[in-house]
């Protein structure tokens, strides 16, 4: 008769709520892991600054079925396409696109403004005027090493283009890659207060 003890292996049981807590880390419970993107453009005349409002595609209402949470945008990456060439440029040109949670209108903003959270741009400097070739696309990455972006809880963001010495009106096209994040009431109010 075999008297040796019988060895059995059993898979560890996942703690209740562990799966939900894992999804909360990255998305706040929305489980919107796959990035989406929105497309927009902004136009400014030569030697001018112009701002365009970009509505954010989220619902703001809190509901008990959603666990008293509201949707906010988690910005992941900003990609901007500049014109590749223009022939009437001066010796020095400057194109910059800023993203902000406030409308600065025709007053040029900078990253020194607390509501401005991104900038991409290109500059050229030549001894004489002539045809100018520019980098076609420039990106701004909002994510950290864990894949977390920055949260935006305003109804709109604002894209501002400053066009210096290009000799013509310029339109820059852009894409904002994002996820939907579910924010609690306390978190949502804190984000809104910091971005107003």
C-alpha positions in Angstrom: 0.0 0.0 0.0 1.4 3.4 -1.0 1.5 5.6 2.1 3.3 8.6 0.5 1.3 11.9 0.7 -0.5 12.9 -2.4 0.7 16.2 -3.9 -1.7 18.5 -5.6 -1.3 21.9 -7.3 -4.0 24.4 -7.3 -4.1 27.7 -9.3 -4.1 30.7 -6.9 -7.5 32.3 -6.8 -7.7 35.9 -8.1 -8.8 38.3 -5.3 -12.3 39.7 -5.7 -12.1 43.0 -7.5 -8.5 42.5 -8.7 -9.4 42.6 -12.4 -11.4 45.9 -11.8 -8.5 47.4 -9.9 -6.1 46.6 -12.7 -8.3 48.4 -15.2 -8.7 51.3 -12.9 -5.0 52.0 -12.8 -4.8 53.0 -16.5 -8.3 54.1 -17.4 -10.1 54.9 -14.2 -12.5 52.1 -14.9 -13.5 53.1 -18.5 -11.5 50.1 -19.9 -10.8 52.2 -23.0 -7.3 50.8 -23.6 -7.2 51.4 -27.3 -6.1 55.0 -28.3 -8.4 57.0 -30.5 -7.6 60.2 -32.3 -9.3 63.5 -33.4 -8.2 65.7 -36.3 -8.2 69.5 -36.5 -6.4 72.4 -38.2 -5.5 76.0 -37.4 -4.8 78.8 -39.9 -2.9 82.1 -39.4 -2.0 84.9 -41.8 1.5 86.0 -42.3 3.0 87.7 -39.1 -0.1 86.9 -37.2 -1.4 84.6 -34.3 -4.7 82.8 -34.5 -6.6 80.4 -32.2 -9.1 77.7 -33.0 -11.4 76.0 -30.5 -11.4 72.2 -30.5 -14.4 70.5 -28.8 -13.5 67.4 -26.8 -15.7 64.4 -27.6 -16.8 63.4 -24.1 -19.9 63.5 -22.0 -19.8 65.4 -18.7 -22.8 64.1 -16.9 -22.3 62.1 -13.7 -24.6 59.0 -13.2 -25.0 56.4 -10.5 -24.8 53.6 -13.1 -21.3 54.8 -14.0 -20.3 54.9 -10.4 -20.6 58.7 -10.1 -17.8 59.2 -12.6 -17.4 61.6 -15.6 -15.5 61.1 -18.8 -12.4 63.1 -19.4 -9.8 63.0 -22.1 -6.4 61.4 -21.4 -4.1 63.0 -24.0 -1.4 60.7 -25.3 0.3 62.3 -28.3 0.0 65.4 -30.4 1.1 65.2 -34.0 1.3 68.4 -36.2 1.9 68.7 -39.9 3.5 71.8 -41.2 3.6 73.0 -44.9 6.7 71.5 -46.6 7.8 74.6 -48.5 6.9 78.2 -49.2 8.8 80.4 -51.7 8.2 83.9 -50.3 9.8 83.4 -46.9 12.1 85.9 -45.2 15.6 85.1 -44.0 14.1 84.0 -40.7 10.8 82.1 -40.3 9.0 80.8 -37.2 5.9 78.5 -37.0 4.6 77.4 -33.7 1.4 75.5 -32.6 0.5 75.6 -28.9 -2.3 73.6 -27.2 -4.0 75.2 -24.2 -7.1 74.8 -22.1 -7.8 78.6 -22.4 -8.5 80.7 -25.4 -5.7 83.2 -25.8 -7.1 84.6 -29.1 -4.5 86.6 -31.0 -2.2 87.0 -27.9 0.7 84.6 -28.4 0.9 82.0 -25.6 4.0 80.2 -24.3 4.7 77.2 -22.1 5.1 79.7 -19.3 1.3 80.0 -19.2 0.0 77.4 -16.7 -2.9 76.5 -19.1 -0.6 75.8 -22.1 0.4 72.1 -22.1 2.1 71.5 -25.5 4.1 73.2 -28.2 5.5 72.0 -31.5 7.2 74.3 -34.0 9.9 74.8 -36.6 12.3 77.7 -37.3 14.6 78.5 -40.2 17.4 81.0 -40.6 19.0 81.9 -43.9 21.3 84.6 -45.0 19.0 85.5 -47.9 15.4 84.9 -48.8 14.5 81.9 -50.9 12.5 78.6 -51.0 12.3 77.1 -47.5 11.8 73.4 -46.8 10.5 72.4 -43.4 10.1 69.2 -41.5 6.8 67.7 -42.4 5.5 66.5 -39.1 6.5 67.1 -35.5 5.1 65.2 -32.5 4.7 65.9 -28.7 4.4 62.8 -26.5 2.4 63.2 -23.2 2.9 59.7 -21.8 5.2 58.6 -19.0 7.0 55.2 -18.8 3.7 53.5 -17.7 1.6 54.7 -20.7 -0.2 57.3 -18.7 -1.0 60.6 -20.4 -2.4 63.9 -19.1 -6.0 64.4 -18.2 -8.1 67.2 -19.8 -11.5 68.1 -18.2 -12.4 71.2 -20.1 -15.1 71.2 -22.8 -12.6 72.6 -25.4 -8.9 72.8 -25.9 -7.4 75.6 -28.1 -4.9 75.3 -30.9 -2.9 78.4 -31.5 -0.7 79.0 -34.5 1.9 81.8 -34.6 3.1 82.5 -38.2 6.2 84.7 -38.5 7.7 85.9 -41.7 6.5 83.1 -44.0 5.1 85.6 -46.5 1.7 83.8 -46.7 -1.2 82.4 -44.8 -0.4 79.0 -43.3 -2.6 76.1 -42.2 -1.3 73.4 -40.0 -3.1 70.1 -39.7 -2.9 68.1 -36.5 -4.1 64.9 -34.7 -4.5 64.4 -31.0 -4.3 60.8 -29.8 -6.3 60.1 -26.6 -8.1 57.6 -24.4 -11.3 58.1 -22.5 -10.7 58.2 -18.7 -13.4 57.9 -16.0 -12.8 60.4 -13.3 -14.4 60.5 -9.9 -16.2 63.6 -8.7 -13.3 64.7 -6.6 -10.8 64.1 -9.3 -12.9 65.7 -11.9 -13.4 68.9 -9.9 -9.7 69.1 -9.1 -8.8 68.8 -12.8 -11.3 71.4 -13.8 -10.2 73.9 -11.2 -6.5 73.5 -12.3 -7.4 74.1 -16.0 -9.8 77.0 -15.8 
